[in-house]
């Protein structure tokens, strides 16, 4: 399977494909355990295909998270550290997890990968300024 084939698929199609590949891998492992496996190389290929599909799914999830962050930041009337921290906490209580918020924004605004709290991340976003922060997030989102 080529990466280009995966890139054109939707999230639902990728989830279904991942489930099918995992089932096929399970069946091949059973065949290997009973010494009935004809092509052992197929196990490696399946593991790699699963990794490709899961990588694309995480990219799509990250893109969706960035879209939600942009819309939340654009909706802030007072661009203060407290306002940003409240928005980030609100996002992590909604569809996104705290890990999603920190992974997406942390990769953009925290290049040194130091441990930060919600407030620390909000300070990093605030330091860029509202327009530059939104522009930077949109650039990353478009590159995914």
N, C-alpha and C positions, 0 to 999 in steps of 0.2 A: 504494500500500500504506500502510495506517495503522499507527501505532506500537502501537495496541491489538491489532491482529492479531498482531503480532510478539511481544508480551509473553506471550501464552498458549502459545507454542510451546516445545518442549523444545530442548535443546542439539543433539541429533541432527537434528531437523527444521530447525533454523536453519542448521546446517552444510550440509545438503543444499540448502536454499533459496539459501544464499550461492553454492554451487557452480553451481547452475542460473542464477542471475542473472549471474554472471561469464561463463558460457558464452554467454548471450544477449547480453551486452554485447560480447563478442568478435565474435560473428557480426554484430552491428549495425555495429561498427567496420569489419569487412570490407566490408559493403554500402556504407558511407560512402566507403571508399577506391575502390570501383568505381563510384561515383555511382549506386547503386541504392537508396539509403535514401529511403523515402517520408516518414517522420516523424522528423526530426532531434531533436525534443524528447524522444523516447523515450530517447535516450542520457543526457540529464540526469536523467530520472526513474529510470533504472536505476542510475546512480551514487548517487543519493540513497537508493534502496531498499537498495543494498549497504551504504551507510554505516549505515543504520538497523539492519540485521541484524548487522553487525559490532559496532556499539555494544552491542546487546543481548547478544551473545556475550561481550563483554568484561565486561559487568555480571554475567553469570552466573558467569564465571570469578572475578571479584573476590569475589562472594558465597561461592563455594566456598572460596576462599583464606581469607576471614575466618572461615568455619566451622572450618577446620583450625587456624587460629591460636588461636581460642577454646578448642578442645579441647586443644591443646598447652599453653596457659597454665594451663588448669584442672588439668592433670595435673602441674604443677610442685609438688613438695613443699616446696622451699625457694625462696621468691620473692626471689632475689638477682639482681643484674645479670649475674653470670656464668652463672647458671642460665637466665636469659632469653636471653642471647646464644647459649648452646649450643642452646636450643630453636629460635631463629631460624635458626641455621646448619644445624641438622638439617632444618628445613622446606625450606630452600633446596636441600638435597641430595636431597630426596625428589621428590614430584610437582611441587611449586612451584619456580619459578626464583627466584633472588635478586631479580630485578626485581619479581616478583609480591609477594614479602614486603615489599620496601621501598615499593612503590607503595601497598599496602593499609594497612600500619601507618604509613607516612610521612604519608599524607594525614590520618590521625587524630591522631597524636601529634607530628607535626612541621609545625605550621601555617605556620612561617616559610620552609619549603622550603630549609632550609640543608643542606649536604652533611654526612651523618653516616655513620659506619661501623656495623657490626653492633652493636658495643659501645655506640656513641652512641645508637642506636635503643633498645637494651635499657635504657639509663639513662633515656631518656624514658618508656618503658613503666613502669619501676620507680618513677619519681617519682610516677606516678598512684596506685600501690598496686594490689594484685591484684584486689580486688573492683571498684574503679572502672574499671580498665583493661578488665576483662571486660565490665562493663556498657556502657562506651562503645563497644566493638567490636560488641556485640550490637545496640545502637541503630543503628549505621551499617549493619550487615548487614540489619536489618529494613527500613530505608529504601530499600534497593536493589530 
